[in-house]
Amino acid sequence: METQGSFLVEVVLRVRDLDATVDFYRRVLGFDFQPDDHNGAAPLHYDACGGAWQPEGTQLFTLWPAGDRPETTGMHIGFGVPNVDEVWARASEAEASLVSAPADDPYVPRNAVFKDPAGNEVEIYERAGW
């Protein structure tokens, strides 16, 4: 998404159970998280990166320990996936809270919704040809 030169670069979720949440997103959506602690200057957290800083831009999906800050809950985030039904099956196997089963919609691609271990809604959209 780009608006007058601005675009979304990072989404950060602060979670109580970092290991369970990292495992969930790895198993269900296949994210390749890398541990980071900014050379000891920050708590251990995990980044999944896509793209490059230049020229097209990067995208970061970061899972951060909540610590003494509030956990990120009640968010609704969406991801494009090659096959909604396959990801839905993995979410079910991972014991996600299933919200809306895969369905075709006249306004958006085939989609479904489930919740991550922290209670955030994750919507997946099928993108043919990915």
C-alpha positions as CSV (number, residue, x, y, z in Angstrom):
1,M,0.0,0.0,0.0
2,E,1.5,3.3,-1.0
3,T,0.1,6.8,-0.4
4,Q,2.0,9.8,-1.4
5,G,5.3,8.0,-1.0
6,S,4.4,6.3,2.4
7,F,3.9,2.6,2.8
8,L,3.5,0.0,5.5
9,V,6.9,-1.4,6.6
10,E,6.3,-3.3,9.9
11,V,3.6,-4.9,12.0
12,V,4.6,-5.8,15.6
13,L,2.6,-8.0,17.9
14,R,3.5,-8.0,21.6
15,V,2.7,-11.4,23.1
16,R,2.9,-13.2,26.4
17,D,3.9,-16.6,25.1
18,L,6.5,-15.7,22.5
19,D,7.6,-19.3,21.8
20,A,4.0,-20.6,21.2
21,T,3.2,-17.6,18.9
22,V,6.4,-18.0,16.9
23,D,5.7,-21.7,16.5
24,F,2.1,-21.0,15.5
25,Y,3.0,-18.6,12.7
26,R,5.8,-20.9,11.5
27,R,3.6,-24.0,11.4
28,V,0.4,-22.3,10.0
29,L,1.7,-19.7,7.6
30,G,5.3,-20.8,7.1
31,F,7.0,-17.6,8.3
32,D,10.8,-17.9,8.6
33,F,11.4,-16.0,11.8
34,Q,14.9,-15.0,12.8
35,P,15.8,-14.2,16.5
36,D,17.1,-10.8,17.2
37,D,18.1,-8.8,20.3
38,H,19.7,-5.8,18.6
39,N,23.1,-7.0,19.9
40,G,21.9,-7.2,23.5
41,A,20.2,-3.8,23.5
42,A,16.6,-5.3,23.3
43,P,14.8,-8.3,24.6
44,L,14.9,-11.4,22.3
45,H,12.2,-11.0,19.6
46,Y,11.6,-12.6,16.2
47,D,11.4,-11.0,12.8
48,A,10.1,-12.4,9.5
49,C,11.3,-10.2,6.6
50,G,10.3,-9.8,3.0
51,G,11.7,-7.7,0.3
52,A,14.7,-5.4,0.5
53,W,15.1,-1.9,1.9
54,Q,15.9,-0.5,-1.6
55,P,14.4,-0.1,-4.1
56,E,11.0,-1.8,-3.6
57,G,10.8,-1.6,0.2
58,T,10.7,-4.2,2.9
59,Q,8.1,-5.7,5.1
60,L,8.7,-6.9,8.7
61,F,6.4,-9.0,10.8
62,T,7.8,-8.9,14.3
63,L,6.8,-10.9,17.4
64,W,7.9,-9.2,20.6
65,P,7.6,-10.3,24.2
66,A,5.0,-8.3,26.0
67,G,7.1,-8.0,29.1
68,D,5.4,-5.4,31.4
69,R,3.5,-3.8,28.5
70,P,0.1,-4.9,27.4
71,E,-0.2,-7.8,25.1
72,T,-1.4,-7.0,21.5
73,T,-4.9,-8.6,21.4
74,G,-7.9,-7.8,19.4
75,M,-6.0,-7.0,16.2
76,H,-7.2,-8.1,12.8
77,I,-4.4,-8.8,10.3
78,G,-4.5,-10.3,6.9
79,F,-2.1,-12.3,4.8
80,G,-2.2,-13.5,1.1
81,V,-1.7,-17.2,0.8
82,P,-1.5,-19.6,-2.2
83,N,-4.3,-21.9,-0.9
84,V,-6.8,-20.9,1.8
85,D,-8.0,-24.4,2.4
86,E,-4.5,-25.8,3.1
87,V,-3.7,-23.0,5.5
88,W,-7.1,-23.4,7.2
89,A,-6.3,-27.1,7.7
90,R,-2.9,-26.3,9.3
91,A,-4.6,-23.7,11.6
92,S,-7.1,-26.4,12.6
93,E,-4.2,-28.8,13.3
94,A,-2.5,-26.2,15.4
95,E,-5.7,-25.9,17.5
96,A,-6.4,-22.3,16.4
97,S,-9.7,-20.8,17.4
98,L,-11.5,-21.0,14.0
99,V,-13.7,-18.0,13.3
100,S,-14.9,-18.1,9.7
101,A,-14.4,-21.2,7.5
102,P,-13.0,-20.8,3.9
103,A,-15.6,-19.1,1.7
104,D,-15.8,-17.5,-1.7
105,D,-16.9,-13.8,-1.6
106,P,-18.0,-11.7,-4.5
107,Y,-15.9,-8.7,-3.2
108,V,-12.6,-10.2,-2.1
109,P,-10.6,-13.4,-2.9
110,R,-11.5,-16.7,-1.2
111,N,-10.9,-16.1,2.5
112,A,-11.1,-17.5,6.1
113,V,-10.4,-16.2,9.6
114,F,-8.9,-17.8,12.7
115,K,-7.2,-16.6,15.9
116,D,-3.5,-16.8,16.9
117,P,-2.5,-17.9,20.4
118,A,-2.7,-14.3,21.6
119,G,-6.3,-13.9,20.4
120,N,-5.6,-11.8,17.3
121,E,-7.8,-12.5,14.3
122,V,-5.8,-13.6,11.3
123,E,-7.6,-13.4,7.9
124,I,-6.1,-15.2,5.0
125,Y,-6.9,-14.4,1.3
126,E,-6.2,-16.8,-1.5
127,R,-4.0,-15.4,-4.3
128,A,-4.0,-17.6,-7.4
129,G,-0.6,-18.0,-9.0
130,W,1.5,-17.3,-5.9
